[in-house]
Amino acid sequence: MSQESKQKATAEVKVATRHIMLCVDGSSISNDVIDWCAARVLNKGDKVTLIHAVEYSVVTYMPASDIGSYAGASMMADINDQVKEDAIKKGTKYLQQMSQRAAVRGFKPAQLKLLLAHPATSVKAAICDYVQEHKPEMLICGSRGMGAIGRAFLGSVSDYLMHNASCTVMVVKADQIKKNKSVPVTAA
């Protein structure tokens, strides 16, 4: 194999498509994570999936005094369907906004994925299940830097993903973003 052939083969390997999943959660750090990844991690040709997990709660009891009469099973089902529908609409709108932000930063997500998490499935578990099923090379998420006490009481999604996701996980820390706030913005 000639030297030129070896160089060409090496160049082809470098542009190979990676599947990267980028988690956004509606917090202010999600905007910064998209900017940070666009400037420092993502390459042309990467297949990027933006993931947003929406948590919603089902209504299991409604006192009769609040609705004027006894809330039967069919009324509860209607209310729960509306709660789920509202969560889907809100989550879809947010994913579209994040996709537009990504496009301004120079990358277009190949897929927008809304995951539904409810009391039986946590956001953490929903993301891990999706990662397990679709097998990306990398999962990227942000960390707000809650500290040990916050993680103990609330449970850190990024910490859970680091220890349970079936792929490499990159956690972009809020304090790191603040230090390097001069992320260049590129036009799509």
Helices and strands as residue ranges (DSSP letters): H 3-14, E 19-23, H 28-40, E 47-55, H 64-67, H 73-104, E 111-117, H 123-134, E 138-143, H 147-154, H 157-164, E 168-173, H 174-179
